[in-house]
Amino acid sequence: MTINNTYLGYSTNADLRIKASSGGVGSSAVKYLFDSKLIDFALSFCWDSLRLRYYPKFVANFDDYSVCGSIYQDFDLIGFCRNSFKTFKANTRVLIFTLPCQTMAIRKLAKQYQLTVYIMGLVCSSQQSFSATKYLLKLLKVNAKDVDFIRYRGNGWPSGVQITLKDQDNVFVPNNSSLWSKIFHSRLFVPRRCLFCQCVLNEQSDIALADPWMLVSPAEDNIGKTLFMAYTECGVQLVQSLMSDKAIVAREIAPESFLIAQKKTVNRKLAIRKFFVHWRMVTMIIENKAYHTLITSFRYLFRCHCYLISMFELYLMRKAK
């Protein structure tokens, strides 16, 4: 019998479900593995209010784990894991959330240091440098010194960037059709490796987690559901355990649904690969320091840039068909 390893579900823990980016299945897996004593450490991310940055940290129990949703700040996770793994004893059991470009490297490091690793992969369209956040604050006319906390996802779905100021005022910018989405898709703040990366679905992870775009609408469910796929036997067993333990509610769906939800990103990356020379010419302009400074100095020019880059990407995708 063929096992259908594609699911749509959500955490039965209401707090975890609403705090997570979409559905809380990943957070529920962390809690279940800690509660069942199946892991010794899990990767978490802590907030530094002075630098307005998140930083990775391995925690030894779920009480210290931070459910912070997606983090749109680039950092060297592979380097952090390399340094951390050196301090772990052989056979230590670790859960890590990774982007597609990080998964294989972290698996190799775990094998090198004889660790058992559970990898919860995140489906990725691109990461953002911290400059994207600084530019958002600039356009919002928010002084960085007045910011106490930033949360990029969570507290509903698809939610948005939530900025808490030191005077306790809140600023909210939606994730879709907003100033933040323009910044996100402008490609101005994307790390160089992301511009040409062909990874999307994180097939090397045990379980890959994604937003259920095209499958669930925010009008239908604004709390959140997780679209996820188990790629390994370890991942399948974990999903079955989560369901048996009633840590999550999930139903099997057609495997092609996973690709449908990421269709736009997949098509864009395929078009970039097919027309690499065209994309390389455009990225040379985007990466030019003078161009970047000019575009980000005037809001009108930034809007023009966003329109042109979206039209160019659309042109490549249509031409690639």
SULUR-V776936 format. One record per backbone hydrogen bond with DSSP energy under -1.0 kcal/mol. NH is the residue of the N-H (numbers start at 1). CO is the residue of the C=O. If there is no record, write none. Layout:
# SULUR-V776936
<<NH CO> <NH CO>>
This chain:
# SULUR-V776936
<<7 228> <8 251> <9 226> <10 249> <11 23> <12 247> <17 13> <18 14> <19 15> <20 16> <28 24> <29 25> <30 26> <31 27> <32 28> <33 29> <34 30> <35 31> <36 32> <37 34> <38 33> <40 93> <41 93> <42 59> <43 95> <44 57> <46 55> <48 53> <52 48> <53 48> <55 46> <57 44> <59 42> <65 62> <68 66> <73 71> <77 75> <80 76> <81 77> <82 78> <83 79> <84 80> <85 81> <86 82> <87 84> <91 114> <92 89> <94 116> <95 41> <96 118> <98 120> <102 99> <103 99> <106 102> <107 103> <108 104> <109 105> <110 106> <111 107> <112 108> <113 109> <114 111> <115 110> <116 92> <118 94> <120 96> <121 207> <122 98> <123 209> <124 200> <129 189> <132 129> <134 130> <135 131> <136 132> <137 133> <138 134> <139 135> <140 136> <142 137> <146 143> <147 144> <148 164> <149 164> <151 162> <155 18> <156 18> <157 222> <161 173> <162 151> <163 171> <164 149> <165 169> <166 146> <168 165> <171 163> <173 161> <175 159> <182 178> <183 179> <184 180> <185 181> <194 191> <205 202> <206 119> <207 119> <208 229> <209 121> <210 227> <213 211> <215 212> <216 212> <220 217> <221 217> <226 9> <227 210> <228 7> <229 208> <230 5> <231 206> <232 206> <236 232> <237 233> <238 234> <239 235> <240 236> <241 237> <242 238> <243 239> <244 240> <245 241> <247 242> <248 242> <249 10> <251 8> <253 6> <257 254> <258 255> <260 256> <261 257> <263 260> <266 262> <267 263> <268 264> <269 265> <270 266> <271 267> <272 268> <273 269> <274 270> <275 271> <279 275> <280 276> <281 277> <282 278> <283 279> <284 280> <285 281> <286 282> <287 283> <288 285> <292 288> <293 289> <294 290> <295 291> <296 292> <302 298> <303 299> <304 300> <305 301> <306 302> <307 303> <308 304> <309 305> <310 306> <311 307> <312 308> <313 309> <314 310> <315 311> <316 312> <317 313> <318 314> <319 315> <320 316>>
